Amino acid sequence: RLTVPLLYLPKSRPVMAPLEDLPWSARVEGANDEQICSIPLTPTWPVRSDASNTQQLEDLPVITLTMPTSKCFASGDTIPLSLEIECPRSPALAKLLSYNAHLSLLKRQKAWVSLGRQVSVCEHLLSCADAYLADDSQEGMAYLRLELQAGETGRECSWRIEGVVAVEHVIRLVIFPPEHVKNFPAYRCEVPVTLTTDQYGTLQSELTAMSGVPFPALGLSDPSRHLCASQPR
């Protein structure tokens, strides 16, 4: 009996054309375009913070992450994002917080074990964002432009078999408080995104070049790319 393993390397592509750029300022016309969405960040207080000394909610900064609405990107492409920090009651705080913003792209591998009763999760850091202070001309406001690379070209793909195994991609943003500020929250958010092996609109040109036969996603064939099991959650 001869067993021959076959590699299944399907390509995937975004269903919408990518958004090439975001407005460099929240006040630029078109900032409320339907192609972009805004995600508010939630403050997270330290476990041992003194509740009597914590700032009132109305005094806290309002922080918003803006990104393309589709949340679907080709691997290797640059994901455009922006961050708006609004601190009208503490104008200097907006710029201080902008220095403490950390944005990264993670690959999260999941495997359901024990007949689906537990989930084994393993995370890998794919990239970290470059941040640029694009606009701080308005007192109490800081507007940052961020660029995040969606992994290596052709080597990432989000997929899942429900209740069995999954490869997910997540953008994680964490903003830590300045060191000298006491009883101040950190801000965190996670945004699930979909990564594809190929860019939007490349199928027809590939079929033409290959005489109608689609080519496999060879970037997924690396033998070192396997699901790593960790302690179930």
N, C-alpha and C positions, 0 to 999 in steps of 0.2 A: 504494500500500500504506500503510495507516494502522496505526501501532503505538501502543497506549494502555497506559501502565504502570499496574498495579494494585497498591495497597498491601495487604500482608497484615499485619494487626495483631491477632493472636490474643490473647485474654485468658488469663490463668492464675491459679490460686488454690491456696493451701495445701490439702492433703488432710486436715489435722488442725487442730482448733481451737488458736489460739495460747495459749501459757502467759503469763498476764497479768503474773506477778510471780515473783521468786525470793526465797528466804528471805534476810532481812537479816543473818543470821549463820549460819555453818556449824554452829553448835550448836543451831539452831532445829529442832524436831521437823518431819520431812518433808524435810530437806535431802537425803536419799538417795532421794528419789522417783524413779520410773522415767521421769518426764517431763523430768528434767534429767540431764546427763552432765558428767563432770569430765575435763579435759584437762590432763595434766602438761606443764609447760614444760621445755625442754631447755636446759642452760647451754651457752653458746658462748664459748670462750676467745679472748682477743686473739691475733692471729697471732704477735706477738713477746713473749708472756708468758714469764716465767722459770719453767720447769716445777718448779724446785727450791723456789720460793717460793709456788707456787699452793696454795690451800687444799685440804685433803683433802675428798673427796667427801662424807663423813659430816658435815663442818662447813658444807656449803653449804645455803643456804635451799631449802626445798621450796615450789614455787609452782604453784598449780593454778587453771586457768580453768574456771568453771562456766557452762553455758548450756543452753537448751532442747535436748532430744535430737533433735527433728525437724530442726533447722537449716534450716527453711523459713519465710520471712517475707514478708508483703505489703509492697511498696514504700511508703515513707512511714511505716510503723509504727516503733515503738521496740523495739529488740532488748534484752531484759534480760540482763545478764551480771554475774558476780561474780568476784572475784579473791581468793584466799587466799594469804598469804605467811607461811610458818612458819620462824622462825629461833630455835630454842630455845637455841643456843649463843651467839648474838649478838642479844640482845633488841632493842637499839636499831636494828638493821639493817632489821627488818621495816618500820618506819615510814618510814625513809629510802628504801627501795626503792619504797614506795607512791607517793612523789612523782615517781618516774622512770618510771612506767608510761604507755605511749603505745599506745592502741588505736584502730584506724581501719578503715573499710570501703573496699575497693578494687573497682573494676570492671576486669576483665582481658579484653581483646579479643584473640582469637587468629585468625590466618589461616594455613592451610597453603599454602606456596608451593613452587616448584620440584618440581612433581608430588608434593607431599606429603613431600619430603625435609627441608624446613626449616619452622620455625614462626615467623611474625612475631607479636610480642607487644607490646601497648601497654596501659599501666595508667593509670587515672584515680582520683584520690582523691574519694570521694563524701561522706564525713563522718568526723568524729573524735568519740570518746566523751567524755561528761562523767563524771568519776569523783567518788565520794563515799566518804570514809573512814567506813564504817558501824560498825565495831567494832574497837577496839584495847584492850579491857579485859583481855585475857589477855596476860601478858608473853611477848614473842617472837612474837606473832601480830598480823597486820593483815588485816582483812577489808574489801574494797572493793566497793562497788556501782557498776556502770557502766551507762550508757544510751547506746545507739548508734542513730542514726536510719538506717533502711534506704533512703537516697536520697530522692527526691521522690515524692510520691504518684502512682501510676499511670505512672511514667516509667522503671521498671526491670523487666527480665525476664531471667532466666537461661535460656539455650538453647544448643543446639549441633547442628551437622551433622557427625557423626564424620569426622575426617580432612579437613574442608573449612574450617569456620569455627565459632567459639564465642564466646559472651559469658558470662563467669564472674564470680562475686562471691566475695570472700575477706575474712574478718576477720583482720587482722594485729595481733599484740600484740608489743611490744618493751619490755623493761625494762632500762634502762641502769644500770650500777653507779654508786654515789655517786662524785663526782669525787676525793675524798680517799682512796678505797680502791684500793690497787694490786693488780695481778694477780688481778682479780676478773672473773668472766664476766658477759656479758649474757645475758638470757633472751629467747627468741623462739619464736613459734609462728604458724602460719597455718592457719585453719580454713575450708575451702570451705563456702559457704552457697548456698541457692537463694532468689532473690527472684522474686516474682510480681507481676503488674500489679494484681490485685485482692485484697480480703480474703476470708478464709474465710467460706463460707456466704452469699455475695451473689448466686450464680447464679440461684436461684429467684426472688428479689425482682426481679432485672433482667428475667428472662423474663416475669414477670407485668406489669411496667410497660411492656415493649416488645411486648406481645401475642405472646409466644413467639419473637420475633426477637432474638438476642443482639446486643449493641452492640460495635463494634470498640474496641480499646484505643487511643484517640486520643492518649494520652500518648506513644506510641511513634512518632508521625508527624512529629515535629520534623525538618525538613530538615537541621538541623545535626548530627543524630545519625547518624553513619556510622562504619564500621570504619576506624580509622586504622592504616596499616601502619608498622612500624618495622623496624629491622634484624633479620633473622632470627636465631633462636638455634639 
